[in-house]
Amino acid sequence: MGTTRQFTCKELLQELADYLDGALEPEDRTRLEAHLAKCPNCWVVCDTTKKTIEVYKGLAPYPLPEDVKSRLMMALQKRSSRAGQG
């Protein structure tokens, strides 16, 4: 049995969202958790991100002001029409 290559810090950051969502394959999850156990910087990033998500999940949605909503819709329509021309 060969040794499994460890995640780098960059790879961990690229896979963090999938890890936190529970969407990583078991082997990748194990490799990522092994990296977290050895890298205090990545552990802090992961832990802080996880706690931030937990805080925001508990908040009620904030309604978008009507002028912002209008500008957003206009920008999306403009972008959509440009994409249809390409």
DSSP file (Angstrom, degrees, kcal/mol; ACC not computed):
  #  RESIDUE AA STRUCTURE BP1 BP2  ACC     N-H-->O    O-->H-N    N-H-->O    O-->H-N    TCO  KAPPA ALPHA  PHI   PSI    X-CA   Y-CA   Z-CA
    1    1 A M              0   0    0      0, 0.0     2,-0.1     0, 0.0     0, 0.0   0.000 360.0 360.0 360.0 124.6    0.0    0.0    0.0
    2    2 A G        -     0   0    0      1,-0.1     2,-0.3     0, 0.0     0, 0.0  -0.301 360.0 -93.2 -81.5 167.7    1.5    3.4   -1.1
    3    3 A T        -     0   0    0     -2,-0.1     2,-0.4     1,-0.1    -1,-0.1  -0.585  37.6-122.0 -81.3 144.5    1.4    6.6    0.9
    4    4 A T        -     0   0    0     -2,-0.3     2,-0.1     1,-0.1    -1,-0.1  -0.722  27.0-115.8 -87.8 131.5   -1.4    9.0    0.1
    5    5 A R        -     0   0    0     -2,-0.4     2,-0.1     1,-0.1    -1,-0.1  -0.442  31.9-126.2 -66.7 136.2   -0.4   12.4   -1.0
    6    6 A Q        -     0   0    0     -2,-0.1     2,-0.1     1,-0.1    26,-0.1  -0.459  24.5-101.0 -81.5 154.7   -1.4   15.1    1.5
    7    7 A F        -     0   0    0     24,-0.5     2,-0.2    -2,-0.1    -1,-0.1  -0.438  32.3-134.7 -67.3 146.4   -3.4   18.2    0.6
    8    8 A T     >  -     0   0    0     -2,-0.1     4,-2.4     1,-0.1     5,-0.2  -0.567  28.1-105.4 -90.6 167.6   -1.5   21.4    0.2
    9    9 A C  H  > S+     0   0    0      1,-0.2     4,-2.2     2,-0.2     5,-0.2   0.914 122.8  51.5 -59.3 -42.6   -2.9   24.7    1.7
   10   10 A K  H  > S+     0   0    0      1,-0.2     4,-1.8     2,-0.2    -1,-0.2   0.911 109.9  48.3 -61.9 -44.1   -4.0   25.9   -1.8
   11   11 A E  H  > S+     0   0    0      1,-0.2     4,-1.6     2,-0.2    -1,-0.2   0.892 108.8  54.6 -64.3 -39.2   -5.8   22.6   -2.5
   12   12 A L  H  X S+     0   0    0     -4,-2.4     4,-0.9     1,-0.2     3,-0.4   0.938 107.9  48.8 -59.6 -46.8   -7.5   22.8    0.9
   13   13 A L  H  < S+     0   0    0     -4,-2.2     3,-0.4     1,-0.2     4,-0.4   0.871 109.8  52.5 -61.3 -36.9   -8.8   26.3    0.1
   14   14 A Q  H  < S+     0   0    0     -4,-1.8    -1,-0.2     1,-0.2     4,-0.2   0.803 117.8  37.2 -68.5 -28.6  -10.1   25.1   -3.3
   15   15 A E  H  X S+     0   0    0     -4,-1.6     4,-2.4    -3,-0.4    -1,-0.2   0.416  87.6 100.0-102.7   0.0  -12.0   22.2   -1.6
   16   16 A L  H  X S+     0   0    0     -4,-0.9     4,-2.8    -3,-0.4     5,-0.2   0.886  80.8  50.8 -59.0 -44.4  -13.2   24.0    1.5
   17   17 A A  H  > S+     0   0    0     -4,-0.4     4,-1.9     1,-0.2    -1,-0.2   0.931 112.8  46.1 -60.7 -46.0  -16.7   24.7    0.3
   18   18 A D  H  >>S+     0   0    0     -4,-0.2     5,-3.1     2,-0.2     6,-0.7   0.887 112.4  52.0 -64.3 -37.9  -17.3   21.1   -0.7
   19   19 A Y  H ><5S+     0   0    0     -4,-2.4     3,-1.2     1,-0.2    -2,-0.2   0.953 111.4  45.3 -61.1 -50.2  -15.8   19.9    2.6
   20   20 A L  H 3<5S+     0   0    0     -4,-2.8    -1,-0.2     1,-0.3    -2,-0.2   0.802 112.9  51.4 -66.8 -28.4  -18.1   22.1    4.6
   21   21 A D  H 3<5S-     0   0    0     -4,-1.9    -1,-0.3    -5,-0.2    -2,-0.2   0.544 113.3-118.9 -81.9  -7.8  -21.1   21.0    2.5
   22   22 A G  T <<5S+     0   0    0     -3,-1.2    -3,-0.2    -4,-0.6    -2,-0.1   0.746  79.7 123.0  76.1  23.6  -20.2   17.3    3.0
   23   23 A A      < +     0   0    0     -5,-3.1    -4,-0.2    -6,-0.2     2,-0.2   0.398  36.3 108.3-101.1   1.8  -19.7   16.9   -0.7
   24   24 A L  S    S-     0   0    0     -6,-0.7    -9,-0.0    -5,-0.2     0, 0.0  -0.519  77.5-106.0 -79.3 147.4  -16.1   15.6   -0.8
   25   25 A E     >  -     0   0    0     -2,-0.2     4,-2.7     1,-0.1     5,-0.2  -0.390  36.3-109.8 -62.6 149.1  -15.4   12.0   -1.6
   26   26 A P  H  > S+     0   0    0      0, 0.0     4,-2.2     0, 0.0     5,-0.2   0.861 117.9  51.2 -53.3 -40.7  -14.4   10.0    1.6
   27   27 A E  H  > S+     0   0    0      2,-0.2     4,-2.1     1,-0.2     5,-0.1   0.922 112.7  45.3 -64.8 -43.1  -10.8    9.7    0.5
   28   28 A D  H  > S+     0   0    0     -3,-0.2     4,-2.9     2,-0.2    -1,-0.2   0.884 110.8  54.2 -67.0 -38.1  -10.4   13.4   -0.1
   29   29 A R  H  X S+     0   0    0     -4,-2.7     4,-2.6     2,-0.2    -2,-0.2   0.917 109.1  48.5 -60.5 -43.6  -12.2   14.2    3.1
   30   30 A T  H  X S+     0   0    0     -4,-2.2     4,-1.9    -5,-0.2    -2,-0.2   0.915 112.8  47.5 -63.1 -44.0   -9.7   12.1    5.0
   31   31 A R  H  X S+     0   0    0     -4,-2.1     4,-1.8     2,-0.2   -24,-0.5   0.909 112.8  48.8 -64.1 -42.3   -6.8   13.8    3.2
   32   32 A L  H  X S+     0   0    0     -4,-2.9     4,-2.4     1,-0.2    -2,-0.2   0.922 111.4  49.0 -64.6 -44.1   -8.2   17.2    3.9
   33   33 A E  H  X S+     0   0    0     -4,-2.6     4,-1.9     1,-0.2    -1,-0.2   0.836 107.9  55.1 -65.7 -32.3   -8.8   16.4    7.6
   34   34 A A  H  X S+     0   0    0     -4,-1.9     4,-0.8     2,-0.2    -1,-0.2   0.899 108.9  48.2 -65.6 -39.5   -5.2   15.1    7.9
   35   35 A H  H >X S+     0   0    0     -4,-1.8     4,-1.7     1,-0.2     3,-1.0   0.929 109.3  52.7 -64.7 -45.1   -4.0   18.4    6.5
   36   36 A L  H 3< S+     0   0    0     -4,-2.4     7,-0.2     1,-0.3    -1,-0.2   0.866 104.9  56.1 -58.5 -36.8   -6.2   20.3    9.0
   37   37 A A  H 3< S+     0   0    0     -4,-1.9    -1,-0.3     1,-0.2    -2,-0.2   0.751 117.1  34.8 -67.1 -23.5   -4.7   18.3   11.9
   38   38 A K  H << S+     0   0    0     -3,-1.0    -2,-0.2    -4,-0.8    -1,-0.2   0.588 109.7  64.7-106.6 -13.8   -1.2   19.4   10.9
   39   39 A C     X  -     0   0    0     -4,-1.7     4,-2.2     1,-0.2    -1,-0.2  -0.882  54.2-172.8-120.5 101.2   -1.7   23.0    9.6
   40   40 A P  H  > S+     0   0    0      0, 0.0     4,-2.2     0, 0.0     5,-0.2   0.841  86.1  56.5 -62.7 -32.8   -2.9   25.5   12.3
   41   41 A N  H  > S+     0   0    0      2,-0.2     4,-2.0     1,-0.2     5,-0.1   0.941 110.6  42.6 -64.6 -46.4   -3.4   28.2    9.6
   42   42 A C  H  > S+     0   0    0      1,-0.2     4,-2.8     2,-0.2     5,-0.2   0.867 111.0  56.7 -67.8 -35.1   -5.8   26.1    7.6
   43   43 A W  H  X S+     0   0    0     -4,-2.2     4,-3.0    -7,-0.2     5,-0.2   0.926 107.7  48.2 -60.7 -43.8   -7.5   24.9   10.7
   44   44 A V  H  X S+     0   0    0     -4,-2.2     4,-2.8     2,-0.2     5,-0.3   0.921 112.1  48.9 -63.0 -44.5   -8.2   28.5   11.7
   45   45 A V  H  X S+     0   0    0     -4,-2.0     4,-2.3     2,-0.2    -2,-0.2   0.938 115.4  44.4 -60.0 -47.4   -9.6   29.3    8.2
   46   46 A C  H  X S+     0   0    0     -4,-2.8     4,-2.6     2,-0.2    -2,-0.2   0.936 115.5  46.5 -64.0 -47.9  -11.8   26.2    8.2
   47   47 A D  H  X S+     0   0    0     -4,-3.0     4,-2.4    -5,-0.2    -2,-0.2   0.908 113.8  48.0 -63.5 -43.4  -13.0   26.7   11.7
   48   48 A T  H  X S+     0   0    0     -4,-2.8     4,-2.4    -5,-0.2    -1,-0.2   0.909 112.9  48.5 -64.6 -42.5  -13.8   30.4   11.2
   49   49 A T  H  X S+     0   0    0     -4,-2.3     4,-2.3    -5,-0.3    -2,-0.2   0.923 111.6  49.9 -63.1 -44.6  -15.6   29.7    8.0
   50   50 A K  H  X S+     0   0    0     -4,-2.6     4,-2.0     1,-0.2    -2,-0.2   0.917 112.8  46.3 -60.6 -45.0  -17.6   27.0    9.6
   51   51 A K  H  X S+     0   0    0     -4,-2.4     4,-2.2     2,-0.2    -1,-0.2   0.876 110.3  53.5 -67.2 -37.5  -18.6   29.3   12.5
   52   52 A T  H  X S+     0   0    0     -4,-2.4     4,-2.4     2,-0.2    -2,-0.2   0.917 108.8  49.2 -62.6 -43.5  -19.5   32.1   10.2
   53   53 A I  H  X S+     0   0    0     -4,-2.3     4,-2.1     1,-0.2    -2,-0.2   0.914 109.8  51.8 -61.6 -43.5  -21.8   29.9    8.2
   54   54 A E  H  X S+     0   0    0     -4,-2.0     4,-1.0     2,-0.2    -1,-0.2   0.898 110.2  48.9 -61.4 -41.1  -23.5   28.7   11.4
   55   55 A V  H >< S+     0   0    0     -4,-2.2     3,-0.7     1,-0.2     4,-0.3   0.942 113.0  46.4 -63.7 -47.6  -24.1   32.3   12.5
   56   56 A Y  H >< S+     0   0    0     -4,-2.4     3,-1.0     1,-0.2    -1,-0.2   0.796 104.4  61.4 -69.1 -28.1  -25.5   33.3    9.2
   57   57 A K  H 3< S+     0   0    0     -4,-2.1    -1,-0.2     1,-0.2    -2,-0.2   0.820 102.5  53.7 -64.6 -29.3  -27.8   30.3    9.0
   58   58 A G  T << S+     0   0    0     -4,-1.0     2,-0.3    -3,-0.7    -1,-0.2   0.525  93.0  91.5 -84.5  -5.2  -29.5   31.5   12.2
   59   59 A L  S <  S-     0   0    0     -3,-1.0     3,-0.1    -4,-0.3    -3,-0.0  -0.639  78.3-117.5 -93.4 148.0  -30.3   35.0   10.9
   60   60 A A        -     0   0    0     -2,-0.3    -2,-0.1     1,-0.1    -1,-0.1  -0.542  44.1 -94.6 -74.8 146.7  -33.5   36.0    9.1
   61   61 A P        -     0   0    0      0, 0.0    -1,-0.1     0, 0.0     0, 0.0  -0.337  35.1-130.3 -61.8 143.0  -33.0   37.2    5.5
   62   62 A Y        -     0   0    0     -3,-0.1     2,-0.1     1,-0.0    -3,-0.0  -0.848  26.1-116.6 -95.9 125.6  -32.7   40.9    5.2
   63   63 A P        -     0   0    0      0, 0.0     3,-0.0     0, 0.0    -1,-0.0  -0.358  26.2-118.5 -66.0 140.1  -35.0   42.3    2.5
   64   64 A L        -     0   0    0      1,-0.1     5,-0.1    -2,-0.1     0, 0.0  -0.626  33.1-109.4 -76.6 127.6  -33.2   43.9   -0.4
   65   65 A P     >  -     0   0    0      0, 0.0     4,-2.6     0, 0.0     3,-0.3  -0.274  27.1-119.0 -57.4 145.2  -34.1   47.6   -0.8
   66   66 A E  H  > S+     0   0    0      1,-0.2     4,-2.4     2,-0.2     5,-0.2   0.852 111.5  52.0 -58.9 -39.3  -36.3   48.3   -3.8
   67   67 A D  H  > S+     0   0    0      2,-0.2     4,-2.1     1,-0.2    -1,-0.2   0.883 111.7  47.2 -67.2 -36.0  -33.8   50.6   -5.6
   68   68 A V  H  > S+     0   0    0     -3,-0.3     4,-2.5     2,-0.2    -2,-0.2   0.912 111.4  51.2 -68.4 -42.0  -31.0   48.0   -5.2
   69   69 A K  H  X S+     0   0    0     -4,-2.6     4,-2.5     2,-0.2    -2,-0.2   0.912 110.3  49.6 -60.9 -43.0  -33.3   45.2   -6.5
   70   70 A S  H  X S+     0   0    0     -4,-2.4     4,-2.3     2,-0.2    -1,-0.2   0.928 112.2  46.9 -62.5 -45.8  -34.3   47.3   -9.5
   71   71 A R  H  X S+     0   0    0     -4,-2.1     4,-2.3     1,-0.2    -2,-0.2   0.894 112.5  50.7 -64.2 -38.9  -30.6   48.1  -10.4
   72   72 A L  H  X S+     0   0    0     -4,-2.5     4,-2.5     2,-0.2    -2,-0.2   0.929 110.5  48.4 -63.4 -45.7  -29.7   44.4   -9.9
   73   73 A M  H  X S+     0   0    0     -4,-2.5     4,-2.4     1,-0.2    -2,-0.2   0.900 111.7  49.8 -63.3 -40.6  -32.5   43.2  -12.2
   74   74 A M  H  X S+     0   0    0     -4,-2.3     4,-2.4     2,-0.2    -1,-0.2   0.916 111.4  48.8 -63.9 -42.4  -31.6   45.8  -14.9
   75   75 A A  H  X S+     0   0    0     -4,-2.3     4,-2.4     1,-0.2    -2,-0.2   0.904 112.0  48.8 -64.0 -40.9  -27.9   44.7  -14.7
   76   76 A L  H  X S+     0   0    0     -4,-2.5     4,-2.6     2,-0.2    -2,-0.2   0.902 111.9  48.8 -65.8 -40.8  -28.9   41.0  -15.0
   77   77 A Q  H  X S+     0   0    0     -4,-2.4     4,-2.4     2,-0.2    -2,-0.2   0.906 111.7  49.4 -64.5 -41.2  -31.2   41.7  -18.0
   78   78 A K  H  X S+     0   0    0     -4,-2.4     4,-1.9     2,-0.2    -2,-0.2   0.923 113.6  45.9 -63.8 -44.1  -28.5   43.7  -19.7
   79   79 A R  H  X S+     0   0    0     -4,-2.4     4,-2.2     1,-0.2    -2,-0.2   0.902 112.0  51.6 -65.4 -40.5  -26.0   40.9  -19.1
   80   80 A S  H  X S+     0   0    0     -4,-2.6     4,-1.7     1,-0.2    -2,-0.2   0.897 109.2  49.5 -64.1 -40.9  -28.5   38.3  -20.3
   81   81 A S  H  X S+     0   0    0     -4,-2.4     4,-0.7     1,-0.2    -1,-0.2   0.872 111.0  50.0 -68.8 -35.0  -29.2   40.1  -23.5
   82   82 A R  H >X S+     0   0    0     -4,-1.9     4,-0.8     1,-0.2     3,-0.6   0.880 109.0  52.3 -67.5 -37.3  -25.5   40.5  -24.2
   83   83 A A  H >< S+     0   0    0     -4,-2.2     3,-0.5     1,-0.2    -2,-0.2   0.850 105.7  55.2 -67.0 -33.7  -24.9   36.7  -23.6
   84   84 A G  H 3< S+     0   0    0     -4,-1.7    -1,-0.2     1,-0.2    -2,-0.2   0.698 104.0  55.2 -72.0 -19.0  -27.7   35.9  -26.1
   85   85 A Q  H <<        0   0    0     -4,-0.7    -1,-0.2    -3,-0.6    -2,-0.2   0.705 360.0 360.0 -84.2 -21.2  -26.0   37.9  -28.8
   86   86 A G    <<        0   0    0     -4,-0.8    -1,-0.2    -3,-0.5    -2,-0.1   0.463 360.0 360.0 -76.1 360.0  -22.7   36.1  -28.6
